Structure formats: structure tokens, C-alpha cells
Amino acid sequence: MIFLANYVIVMGFIGLLLNIPLLIIILKKNLLSQWDGVITGALIIVLIFLFSPILWLGMIFFFFTSSFLSKWKIKEKESTNVEFAKGPQRDAIQVLSNSLPAILFGSMYFINEVIPILSINMSPSTALVSPWMIASFTAIATHNADTWMTEIGITVKRSPRLITNLKIKVQHGTSGGITLEGTIAGVIGSFSLAVIYFLGIILTKTSLIRFPFEILILITIGGVLGGLIDSLEGATIQGIYYCENCQKETEAKIHKCGNTSKFHRGYILVSNDFVNLSSALLSGIIVGLVYFFLSTF
Ligand SMILES: [Zn+2]
């Protein structure tokens, strides 16, 4: 087990060094609202670096692009009175529910691929193409697609349509509402995660027999699918509240106006964090399994 201890010490140290500048940016730009979010985020990001530096790249890409996208056109978003369930800043629970699926799949990757490879003294990058890693990237692609869909979608002037019935127009900020522009942004958001993984494979594997294009396609589709599952859950089972003060639907128990909102539809236990977590888990499992079967036959 000495090989494992060596790996953890070396990678943990590099991970810490690389993440210090990122933490400074996070604190300076105020991207995480509370200290619990900052500490949780720091621990997660070092852990993910241990699993795989390529996965770590994907994670920080998601974190920074979605943080900046949340703040982009913030004046406009506020003036159209759009709901901020996710908010431009994130707390520990949000950070966790946005990274738990990737951590779960990533730890399975570490146990099933990295440890066996390390034990025979080979570089972990030779095991980078794995259903577990594909599942992990799909989970991050789902969060990225969902965030890009939401943040781009709310800047569109036209009303969103309900995912369960496209004939019905809904107010901006309604859970389950989708727009064409938002969906296209979701495809790009998902595709960019697939590209990071794809480039990671190309750059670390010197003797690649062929380009793994199916991975690009699978993760892109998986991330968009996950984003749509997220919207679908928002339209059906997610617990939605209603603020009588502002006469608006909201995902928050305490509305941003300070008023306590009333339970309105869905299931009270299905929170926004649960929806984020379950959609990424589901899309990760589906895409991981599809790749597993594709590569077996
Ligand atoms: Zn209100």
C-alpha cells in the first residue's frame, strides 16, 4: 500500500498548491456566500484532483463558468424580477449537491481503475477511458448544462414554455420552464465538458489507436439529458412555493422579499438541491452504462 500512500501525498500536495490561487479568486470575487461553502468547496476540489487531474479541470471549468454566468447581466436579471433560487452565490449544501454525483463516480473510478494501475507501477492516465470517469464527466456536464440553460434562458425576452407541455407559456424563473436559446446554451455547456475530457484523453495517451469520438457524443447528450431531467423534475415533483406578497412561484421557503412563502405544488421533500443531485446521478448512471455495454460488445 506504499504506492497508494505515495500517490496520495504527492497528488494531495500538488492539488493543494494548485487550488490555493483558485481559493483566493473565489474569496476575492465573493463566489461562495458563506465560509461553509468555501471550506466544503476546497475539500472537494482537492479530493477530485486526487481522483484525476482531468476531472479536476472539468470541475473548476464548471464552477468558474457557472459562477461568472450567474453574475453576467445580473442587473438585467434583477430588473426582470427573475427568481434566484440558485443565486449568484452558493452555500455548502449547494456546493455538495452539485459535486456529490461526480465525487461518487470519481471515487469508484479511483478504487476500480487508479489503485489497480498504481499497484503495477503504471501511470493512472492510462486508465482515463473508463465508464466511471464517463459517468463522472456526465454528472458535471449535467450541472453545467442546467446552469447554462437557466442563466442564458432568463436573459431571453420571450416567455419560457413548460417542458411537460410546450404549448403552455410560463413566467421566467418558473421551475420546468425551458427556452430554445437556453437549451442551445445547455448543449454548448455540456459539449464543453465533453471536450475537456476528450482533450485530456488525447493529450495523456501517446499511443492512442483511434480518437474516442463516441465519448464526446455520449457526454454531450448525457449532460443535455440531465439538464432536461432537471427541468422535468422542476415541472412535476419538485416542491414549489408561492409568495403571496409578490404573487410569484418560487423554489425558496423564504422568498427574497423576506416573506415566508406557502407550499404550492410538487412534493415538499423534493428540494432544488435534491433535483440537482438526482438528475446528475441519473444521467451519469445512464451514460456510464451505455458506454459500458458499447465497449463490451
Ligand atoms: Zn415575495
Boltz pocket constraint, residues with backbone or C-beta under 6 A from the ligand:
constraints:
  - pocket:
      binder: B
      contacts: [[A, 243], [A, 244], [A, 245], [A, 246], [A, 247], [A, 255], [A, 256], [A, 257], [A, 258], [A, 259]]
      max_distance: 6.0
